[in-house]
C-alpha cells in the first residue's frame, strides 16, 4: 500500500490510499479519511488562508501508485508546492472518477517574515528535567524544600521552583502544564505533561528502587494516544469534561516538546559500561525516540521543539558516583568522558531530527542546543551572577555537597544526630539544586538563552516554532 494525499482545506483533510497489487485498481480500493486520521494528511497552516487547487479527473490513466512519490510543502511565504513524480516507467492503471492533485506551485497569501504561532496547547515528553508532577502523583510527593522558591511548597518538581518547561508554557501564553498522571485538581485544557522523573527513552532494565522510572518514552507515547482519543470522547459528554479537556483542533496546532535521553546514557555508565559501550547504544536509543515522534505526528502533531541532552559530566551525582581520572577533568571541573558522550548523543540526535524533517516535510522540527547554553552557564557562572556551579544547593557532604544515600529534604544520621538536608541560603545564586537538577534561577537563565532561537536549528524563536525553513 502506497499513500499520497491532497489538502482539501486547512481543517478538513482527505487521504487516498491505492492498492498496488497486480491487476486494475478501481474506486473501491480508495479509502477516504476525514480530519485527523491515521495516517493524517499534512495540512496548510491556518495563517495561509485559502486551500490548494484540486482538479477532477475521470477515466484518466495514471501510473501505479507505488511508482509515484508525493511532495507537498508549504514554505514561510505560504507557497504550496505539490508534485506527483513518476520514479520509473509505470504500467498505466484506469481509475474511476476521483480528485487528483495537479503538479503546481502557487501562492496562497504572501507574508512578510514569520508570524507568531499562537499555540493553544503544549504537550511534553521527558524526564525529571521537565516533570511537573508525574512521578510524585504515581509514587508519592517530593519533600520540602522542593518548590520553596516559587510555589512555597513541593509542587511535583525536582527543583526549588519552576522548570524550563514552565517557562516555555509561560512564554507562549499558556498556564503551567499539569502532569497526565495527576488526577487531582488538574486542568488539561491547554495540554498535558507525560514526563516523569527518572524516565528513559528505552524501556528500563532496572526498577524504580534502583533509580529509573517505569514510564519510559514508549509508555508516555501510549498515554498520549489514550489522552487524544479518550479526551475527545469525554469532552462530548459536555459539562465539566468540556471545560477541562483540549478541543479537538488543539492537537494539530499544539507545540510538542521533548527533553529526554540523559538517563539512558547515565544508566549505561552506572551499570558499568565503558564510554565506547555507551556510545554503541545511541543508535538504538534514537531509533526508539524516532518511533515515538512519528507516533505523535500520526496523531496530528506538527510543531516539535526538541531539546538535546545537557552536560551531565558537570552534575554532582555523576562526579560523585563515577570514577574519574585527574586528566579527565576539564578546566571548569567537569568530567570530559561523560560530556563527550553527551555531545556524541547530541550529534546523532541532530541527525535524527534532520531525517525527521525529510520524512515529514509538513511538520516543523526545531532542534534546541540546551547543552551549549547550560555549559556556558556553568563555565561562566560568576559572569552571570552565579556561584559554586558544581555544588548542590540542597545536599549534604563532600566536594559537591551531594550524598547518594540521602536526597534533598531527607534526613541523615551524623555522629548519632539526625540531620535534615536543607537548602542553601540563596538558591537564586546557585546553578545546581540537588546534585541532579537545576535551580529555578538556572532554568530561567537557560530559557532566556534559547527562547529567541539563538541555540536552535533552524534559528526560529519559540513563539514561531510552527514554521519551517529550508535546510
N, C-alpha and C positions, 0 to 999 in steps of 0.2 A: 504494500500500500504506500503510495506516494502522495503527499498533501501539498496543495497550493491554495492560495487564498485571494479573495478580494475584499476591500473595505467597503461595506455598504454605507455606513456613515459613522461619525465619531462614537456613537453609542451602540447601535445595533450592527452586529457583525455576522458574516456567514462564512462557512468553511466548506469547501468542496473536497472530497476525498475520492480518488479514482482507483478502481480495481485495475491492477496491471497484469493479471493472469492472462494466459493466451486466450484469444477469441475476442469478439466485439464487446465493447463496454457501452452499456446503454444508460439511460437516465435512472434506472432502478438502482444502479451501483453508486449513485451520487448521494452522499449523506449531507444533510444540512444541519448546521448548528446555529443557534441564535444567542447573542450576548456573549458572556464569558463562558466558553465551552472548553472541553478538554479534547484536543488542544485548542486554546483560544486563538482568535485571529488578531494579529497586530493591528492596532487602531491608530488613527490620526489624532494627535493631541487636540484637546478642546480649543486651544488658542488658535488653531489653524482654520477654523470656520468650516466652509463647505466641504462636501465629500469628493473623493476621487471620481473620475469618469468611469462608467462601465458601458458596455455595448452588448446588445443581444446578438447571438449567433445561432442560426438554425440550419441544421443539416450540413454544417461545415466539417471538413476533415481536419483533425488536429493530431499531433504526434502522441505516441504512447506517453502516459503521464510520468512514468519513471525516467523518461528521457527528456524531461523538462525540468528546468530549475527556476524557482521563484525568487525574484528580488523585489522587495518593497521597502523603500527607505523614505523617511521624512527628515529633511535637514532643518537647521535652525531658522531658515528663511521660509519654511513651510512649503518647500518644493517637494513633491512626491514623485519618486521615480519607480515605475512598475515595469518589469521586464519578464517576458517568458522566453527563455533561451533554450534552443534545441542543442543538446550536448552531442548527440551522434545521429546518424541517419535513422529516422524513425519510420516505423510502419504506420501508415495512416489508420485512424480509427474513426468511425462515424458516431457522433454523439447526438442525442436528441436535443431539443431546444433547452438552452440554459444560458446563463450570463457568463461571459469570459472577459478577463481584463484586456484592455488594449495596451500594448507596449507604448508608453507615452511618458513624457516629462512635462509637468505643468505646474504653475504656481497657484496655490490656494489663496494666500494672503501674505504679502510681503511684510516683514517686521524689521525693525532696526534694533539690533542687539538681542540679547536673551532676556525674556521676561521672567519674573518670579513665578514659581510653580504653584503656590498655594496648596500644599499638601493637606488633605483633610484628615489624614490618619498616618500613624507611624507604627510599623511592626518590626520588632527587633529579635535577633537570634544571637546567642552568645554565651559567655561565661560570667564570672564574677565581676569583670570589668564593666558589665552592663546589666547585672542582675538587680532589679528593683523590688525584689521580694519573693521570687520564685522558690528558692531553696528554703528560706525561712518559713514560707507557707507550708511547705511539704514536711519539714523536719524540725520546726521549732524556731523561735525568734533569736536573733543575734542579741547579745547582751549590750548594755551601755558600757563604754561611752560611744559606741557606734551611733551615728546620727546626731550627735550633740550639737554640732556647729550650726546646722540649718534647721533640722526637724525638732531639735530639743529632746529627742528620744530615738531609740532604734527604729529604723524605717525599712528594714529588709535589705539594706545595702552594707557591704563591707567598706565602710567609709565614714568619716566624721560628718559627712553631709551629702552633697549631690555628686552624681557621676557625670561623665561626658555625655551619656545618653540623655540625662535630664536636661543638660544644657542644649543638646540638639533639639529636643522637643520644644524647649523654650524659644530657641532661635527661629523655629518655623511656626511659631504662634500656637503651639499645642500645649495642653496640660501635661504634667508628668505621666508617663505611661505605666499603667498597672500591670502587675505580673499575671499571666494567664492562670497560674496555679493558685492565685489568691482569690478565694471565693467570698471574702467578707469585705463589704464596703467598697467594692471596685466598680469602675465605670469604664467600659470598653468602647465607648462611642468613637473615640479618636485613636483606636489602636490597641495593641496588646503586646506584652513583652514575654517572649518564650525562653529567654536566657535564664540559666541558673548557675550559681557559683559552682566551680569545680567541673564544669562541663567540658567535654572533649568533642572533636569532630567525629572521630571514630568511636565505635562502641567501647566503653571502658572494660578493661580486663581485671579491674580491682573494684572493691566495694566502697561505699561512702565512708566507712570507718577507716579505710586506707587512703582516703583523701580525694576521691573522684565521684562525681555526680552520676546517677543513673540516667539523667536527662541529657543524653548526648544529642548531637545536632540532628541525627535522623529522627529521634523521638520528638524533638522540638518541631521538626517538619511535619510529623504525623499530627501533632497537636494543632499546628496551624491549619492543616487540612480539615480537621474536625471543626475548628473555630469558624472557618469560612462557611462550611456547609450548615452547621448547627445554628450559627448566629442568625442566618437569614431565615431559617425555619422558625426560630424563636421570635424573631422580630415581627413576623407575620401575625403572631398572636396579639400584637398590639400592647397597649398599656406600658408598664414599666420596662418590658423587654425591648420595646421600640426605642425607648429613651436611653437605654444603657448599652446598645449594640450599634456597630457601624452600619451605615447604609450600604446597600449592595454596590453602588457605584464608587464607594470609597476605595475598594480594593485595587482596581487598576490605576487609581490616582494617588495612592499612598506612597510613602517613602519606606523602603525596606533596608534596614541596616544590619550589618553583620560585624561582629567583633569576637572572634573565636580562633583558636589554634594554639595558643601558648601552652595550654595544659597537655596537649598531645605531645609537644616537644619536651616539656619538663618531665612528663611521665616516663618518657624513654630514658632520660638521664637518671631519674630516681630508681628505675628498675635495673640500672647497671649497664645500659647500653653505652657504647663509645660514641664519640662525635660522628664518625662516619656511619655508624649503625643507625643513629637517629636521623641523619640526613637521608638514608636509604628508605625511611618510612614516609618521607614527604610526598612522593607521588601518590601513594595510596590515600594519605590524608586528604590531599587536594581532589582526588577522584571522588571521595565521599562528599566533600564540600560542593563540588560541581553538581552532583546529583540533587542536593537539596536546593541549590539556587535554581536549577532547571525546574524543579517541582513548584517553587514559588512562582516562577514565570508562567507555568501552565495553569496556575490558579489565578492568574491575572496580573501579577506583579510586573511593573515596567520600569520602576526607578530604584536603582540599587546603589547603596552607599557602603562600601566595603573597606573596613579598616585592616591594615596589616598588623602583625604582632609586634609588641614593643620590645625594648632591650631588656629581656628578663635576666641577662647576666649582670644587671645593676640592682637587682632586687635582693634584699636581705635574706629571704628564705632560700634563695639559690646560693648566695655567697656563704651562708652559714652551714648548709647541709651537704654541699658537694665539694669534693677535693679539688683544690685549685693550686697550681704551682705559682711561684712568685713571678716567673716570666710570662704568665698568662693574665696578669693584671694590667689593664691599660692605665694611662695617666690619671684618669678620673677615679679609678679604683674598681672598675667593672671587670668581670671575667670575660676575656675575649673569646674563648671557645664557645660559650653559650650565646653570646651576641652574634658570633659568626654563623651559628646555626639559625638563629632568628632571621638574619639577613638572607641566608640561603632560602629559607622558607618564604620570605617576602618576595624574593626574586621569582620563585616558582608560582607564588600566588598571583603576582602581576601578570605572568604569562597566562595563567588560568583565566584571569579577568579579560585579558586581550582575546582569548579564544571564545569566551562567552559573548563578547561583543560581535565577533564574527558569526557565531552561531545564531545569535538573536539580535539582528541589526535594528529592530524597532524598540529595543529596550535601552535604557541609559544606565551604563555601569561606570561608577566613579570609584577609582582605587585611591585610598587615602593613606598616606605615608605617616602614620602616627609614630612609627619607630623614630624617624628623624626628629620629629617635634619633641618627643619625650627625651631622647638622648641629648638634644640641645639644651633642654631644661636642666637635666642632671649635670651636664658638662659645664654649664654657666649659671649654676644655681644662684650664686651671690649676685651676679649681674641682674637677675630677675627678682631679687628680693627674698630668696630662699636660703636656708642653711641646712647643714648636715644632710646632704642629698641621699646618702646611703644608709642612714639610720632610721629605724622605725620611730614614729611619734608615739604610738601606743604599743609598747612591748616591754620586755624585761631582760636585761643582762647581755653581756658580751659586746664585741666590737660594733655590732649592727643593732643593738637593742632588740634582739629577736631571739626567742627561745621556742624551738619546735614543740616543746612539751606543754606550753601554755599560750593561749591566744589572747588577743586584746579583750579586756573585760573579764578574763578568767582570774583564778587565784593560784598562787604557788606558795609552797611552804619553804621558808628560808630560815635556817637556824631555829627551827621549831615554831616559827611565827608565820601565820598565813598572811600573804601579801597580795593585795589586789593590783592587777595590771591595769594601770591608768593611762590616760592621755598625757602627752607633753603639755606644757603650759600654753603654747601658742601654735596650734595646728596650721594656722594661716601662713606660717613661715616655713613649713615643712613640706617635702615632696611625698615622702612615703608615710602611709598611715599606720599599717600594722605588720609591715615586713613583706607583704604581698601586693597590696593595693595602694592606690594613690589617694592623697587627701583631696578634699573639695577644692582647695586653692589650686592644687596642681592640675586637677581635672579641668577647672575653668581656664587655666592658662593654656592648656593643650587645645581646648575647644577654640579659644580665641585665635590660635595659630592656624587651625585647619578650616575654620568656618568660611573663609573667603576664597578657598581654592588654592592657596599657596603651596599646599602639600599634596595636591590632588592630581590625578591623571584621568581624564583631561582636567585642566585647571579651572574647574567650574565651582562657583560658590555653592554652599549647602542649599540655599534657597532656590537655586536654579538647577538642581541636580536631576530634574526630569528631562533635561536637554542632552542631546548627543552632539559630539563634534567629530569631524573626520579624523581618522588615525592613519 
